[in-house]
Amino acid sequence: MQLLTRETPDYIAPALWSANNPHLNPVDYQVWENLQQRVYRSRIRDLDHLRLRLIEEWEHFHQNFIDEAVRQWRSRLQAFE
């Protein structure tokens, strides 16, 4: 934690994190929702097809989309304090 505090200017200590709040987890509030929409554009036949669709769509995500979701985390965290 000392390394992160020292080397990462935007680091937020775990003591300030809200436990299990889906509105504060970038994967929950933005990435997973978007991935679900993409995957379910087509009818899913079975579990293997679902796995395949998840992998296909994940590979099409641009890093910028993920980065933006993570960037929003600090402001979301502060709004819930």
C-alpha positions as CSV (number, residue, x, y, z in Angstrom):
1,M,0.0,0.0,0.0
2,Q,2.9,2.3,0.7
3,L,4.2,1.8,-2.8
4,L,0.9,2.5,-4.4
5,T,0.4,5.6,-2.3
6,R,3.8,6.9,-3.2
7,E,3.9,5.9,-6.9
8,T,0.2,6.3,-7.9
9,P,-1.1,9.9,-7.5
10,D,-4.7,8.9,-7.8
11,Y,-4.5,5.9,-5.5
12,I,-7.5,5.5,-3.2
13,A,-6.8,3.6,0.0
14,P,-9.0,0.5,0.6
15,A,-10.4,2.1,3.8
16,L,-12.2,4.6,1.5
17,W,-13.7,1.9,-0.8
18,S,-17.4,1.1,-0.4
19,A,-17.9,-2.6,0.1
20,N,-19.7,-4.5,-2.6
21,N,-21.4,-1.5,-4.2
22,P,-22.1,-2.3,-7.9
23,H,-22.4,1.5,-8.6
24,L,-18.7,1.8,-7.7
25,N,-17.2,-1.2,-9.5
26,P,-16.2,-0.2,-13.1
27,V,-16.8,-3.8,-14.3
28,D,-20.3,-3.8,-12.9
29,Y,-21.5,-0.3,-13.8
30,Q,-20.2,0.0,-17.3
31,V,-18.2,-2.9,-18.7
32,W,-20.4,-5.9,-17.8
33,E,-23.6,-4.0,-18.9
34,N,-22.1,-3.2,-22.3
35,L,-20.7,-6.7,-22.7
36,Q,-24.2,-8.2,-21.9
37,Q,-25.8,-6.0,-24.5
38,R,-23.3,-7.0,-27.2
39,V,-23.5,-10.8,-26.3
40,Y,-27.3,-10.9,-26.3
41,R,-27.7,-9.3,-29.7
42,S,-28.0,-12.8,-31.0
43,R,-29.9,-15.7,-29.6
44,I,-27.7,-17.9,-27.3
45,R,-28.1,-21.6,-28.0
46,D,-26.3,-23.2,-25.1
47,L,-23.6,-22.6,-22.5
48,D,-20.8,-23.2,-25.0
49,H,-22.3,-20.7,-27.4
50,L,-22.5,-18.2,-24.5
51,R,-18.8,-18.7,-23.7
52,L,-17.9,-18.2,-27.3
53,R,-20.0,-15.0,-27.6
54,L,-18.4,-13.6,-24.4
55,I,-14.9,-14.2,-25.6
56,E,-15.7,-12.8,-29.1
57,E,-17.2,-9.6,-27.7
58,W,-14.6,-9.1,-25.1
59,E,-11.9,-9.2,-27.8
60,H,-13.7,-6.3,-29.5
61,F,-13.6,-4.0,-26.5
62,H,-11.1,-1.1,-27.0
63,Q,-8.8,-0.4,-24.1
64,N,-10.0,3.2,-24.2
65,F,-13.5,2.0,-23.1
66,I,-12.0,0.1,-20.1
67,D,-9.8,3.0,-19.2
68,E,-12.7,5.5,-19.2
69,A,-14.7,3.2,-16.9
70,V,-11.8,3.1,-14.5
71,R,-11.3,6.9,-14.7
72,Q,-14.9,7.4,-13.6
73,W,-14.3,5.4,-10.5
74,R,-12.8,8.2,-8.4
75,S,-15.7,10.6,-9.0
76,R,-18.2,7.8,-8.3
77,L,-16.5,6.9,-5.1
78,Q,-16.5,10.5,-3.9
79,A,-20.2,10.8,-4.7
80,F,-21.0,7.9,-2.4
81,E,-18.9,9.0,0.5
